[in-house]
Amino acid sequence: MKLINLNLQGGVVYEPMMEFIKNHSLSTDIFSFQEVFHDAKKTRPLLGNVQPKLFSELQNILPDFNGYYAAPVEIDVGGLVIFIKKDWVVKKTENLILFPELNNTEDENDDSYFSMGRNLQIVEFSFSGKTYKIFNFHGMWIARGKADTEKRILQSEKVKKIFDESKGARILCADLNVSPDTQSLAILKDGNRNLVEEYGIITTRSSLKNRSEVVDYIIVSPEVEVKNFEVLTDEVSDHLPLLLEFE
């Protein structure tokens, strides 16, 4: 099976992004996306020229997939989406609220700036008699960097608890917005496999960000048999696509 994870940046790089997804749909079984808008009435100016109906447009180019949209807590920041091939049996979908929306400060140096209102999407499916769960997550964004904060550590603890208490083969796909050397990441990879680390990935950013850093991750439970993992070089967002082949 093949899975691609990508923060779509709201579709700012629209035509190359859509072409990339359409082309890879022929060989991919699961897509996990962050920052996808669904009939958005407004968006935050700092996000750029995003596509307000991106989820519907993705459905149109993925006719062989079922799309599952997890609405964000804060409606103007983009939601989480998982697309799965239609011939697979989806048993359950969840959209769990980890942090409610709060009145964020306007001070970018404050940890609460644009950092609250986080949800975790889970899609459970079966294939060849085996149960899988895909966890899709977009971690807190904080203007002053990707280091640990109390809220980010609490965020990881919440995700890890849900991940560990789940059954079956589990895959966490995420733009975590944290650096590889943080406690926030160490919590999530404890007892699991951080494929970005294992495969020596040095950046998950495209040249559109003009910065080399790792912020996107795929973490798998021991039940997942990894065949291959790589970061693709396609420039279709300010993030790079992560490709996982597994059983």
N, C-alpha and C positions, 0 to 999 in steps of 0.2 A: 504494500500500500504506500501511496505517496501523499504527503501533506505539505502545503505551503502556508507559511505564516507571514503576514505583512501588515504593517501600519500603513494604510492607504493615504494618509495625510488629507483625508476628506476629498480626494480626487483632484488635487491641485494640478498634478501632471496627468491630465485626464486621458487624452488619446493614447499615449504610450502605455499607460497603466491598463486601460481596457484591452488593448491589443495583447499585452503580456498575459493577462488573465484568460482571455479567450484562447490563446495559443496553448497555454499550459493546461487548460481544462481537458484536453484530449488525453493527457497522461497522468492527471492528478485526481485523487479520490476525495480529498478534503482541502478546503480553503478556510483559514482562520484569519480574520481581518479585524483591525482596530481603526477607530476614527472613521466610521461610516455613518453618514446622515440618512435619515428616512423621513422625507416630507418635512424638512426643517423650515420653520417660519422665520428664524433668525440664526445667525452664527456669530461667533466672536471675531471681531476684525483682525486680531493678530493671527488667526488661522489662515488667512489668505483667501484666494478665490476657490472656495470649496463648492462641491456639487450637492445641493440640498436634497436631491432625490436619488442619491447614489445607490442605495440598496435596491430600489426598483430597477435601475439601469443594470446593475449586476445580475439580477434575476433574469433579465431579458437575454443576456449573453451566456447564461449558464442554464439552458433548458433541461439538461440532464441531471441537475442538482436540485435538492431541496434546500432553501435558505432559511436560516433561523436568526432572527434579529433580537438582540437584547438591548432594550432601550436604556440609555444612560440616565443616571440620577439627575444630572444637569442637562437639560434638553438641547442646549446650544453647543455642545462639545463633541458630538458624534458618538455613536454606539458601537457595540461589538457584534460581529456577524460570523457565523459558521455555515459553510455550504458543504453538503455531503451528497455523494452520488445517490440517485433515487432508488437504486436497487438494493441499498442497504437498509436494515431495519433499525430505525431510531426508536428507542424505548422511552426516553425521557429527556426533557429540556428544562433547564432552570436558569433564572436570572436572580442571583443573590445579591442583596444590597449589603456591602461591607461598611460603608460610611454614608450617612445621609447628607443631603445638600445642606451646607451652612452658609451664612453670610460671610463671604471671604473678604479679607482686608484688601485695600488697594496698595499696601506696602509689599513690594516684591521681595523684600528681605525677610518677611514674616513667613514662617513655615506653612501657614494656612492659605497663603496666596495661591489660588487656582489649584488647590491640592485636595480638596474634599469632594465628596460625591463620587464614590467608586463602587462599581458592581462587578461581579464575577459570573461569567456565562459558562454553563456546563451542558454538554450534549452527550448523552449516553447512547451507544449503539452496539449491535452485535454483528460479527462477521466471522464466518467459518466456525461457529460455535463458541467464539470467544467474546467476552464483553470488554468494551473500551469506553473510556470517558475522555473527552476533549475539554480542557479548561482554557478559557480565553479571557485574558485580563489586560487591562491598560492601567499601569501604576500611576501614582501621584506625580504630577509635574510641579516642580518648584523652580522658580526663576534662578535661584542662586546656585544651582548645580545638581549633581547626581549622587551626593554623599548621603550618609545615614541621617535621619531625623527620627525623633520619637514616633511620629506618625507613620513614617515609612516602615519602621521596625514593627509597629503594631499591625500595619497592613500585611506584612509578610507572615506574621504569626497567625493572622486570621485565614489567609489563603492556605497556609501549610496545614492548619488544623482540618480544614474542609478536605484538602487533598489527601491527607493521611487517613481520614475516616471513611474515605470512599473505597469501593471494591473494584476489582478488575485492573486491567492495564490502563494506566493514567498518563496523559500527556498535557503538560502545561505550556501553552503558547502565549507569549506575553511581550509587550513593550513595557518593561518594568520601570524605566526611567531611573535606574540605579546602576552604579559602576560595579565591575566584577569583584572588587576588593571590599565590598560593604558587608556589614552584618546582615543587612536586609536580604542580600542574595544568599549568604551562608545559611540562613534559616531555611530557605526554600530548597536548597540542594542537599541538605542533610538527609542521608538515607536514600537519595535519588541520584540521577545522573544529569549533570549540567553539560549538555552537548556542546554548547559554545566553548566551554572551557576544555572539554575533552579533545575537541578537534582544532584547538589552537586558533580560534577566530580572533582577529585583532580589531575588527570594526564591523558594526552592523549599520553604518551610516553611508549613504550615497554621497557623491560629490555635491549634490544639491544642498546639503547641510553645511558644506565647507568645514567639516570638523570630523576627525576620526575618533570614534568612541564606540564602546559596546553598551547598548541599552536594551537590545532585544534578545530574548532567550527562548530556548525550548528545553524543558526539564521533564524527564520521563521517570516513571516508577520502574522497579526492577523487573516487572512483568512484561515490559515492552522490549521486544527484540529489535534492536536497531541494525538496519542494513547499511545505511549511509546517511550522512548529514553534511550539508554544505550551505554556505551563504552565496547566493547568486549575485551577479554583478549588474543586473538590469537596473537602469536609472528610471524608475517609475514612481518614486516617492523620495522623501528625504531619508527614508529607511530603506534597507536592502531586504529582499525576500529571503526567508529561511526555508530550506527544503529538507524534509525528513522522509526517509524510506524506512519502513518498519513492518513488523509482523506482530 
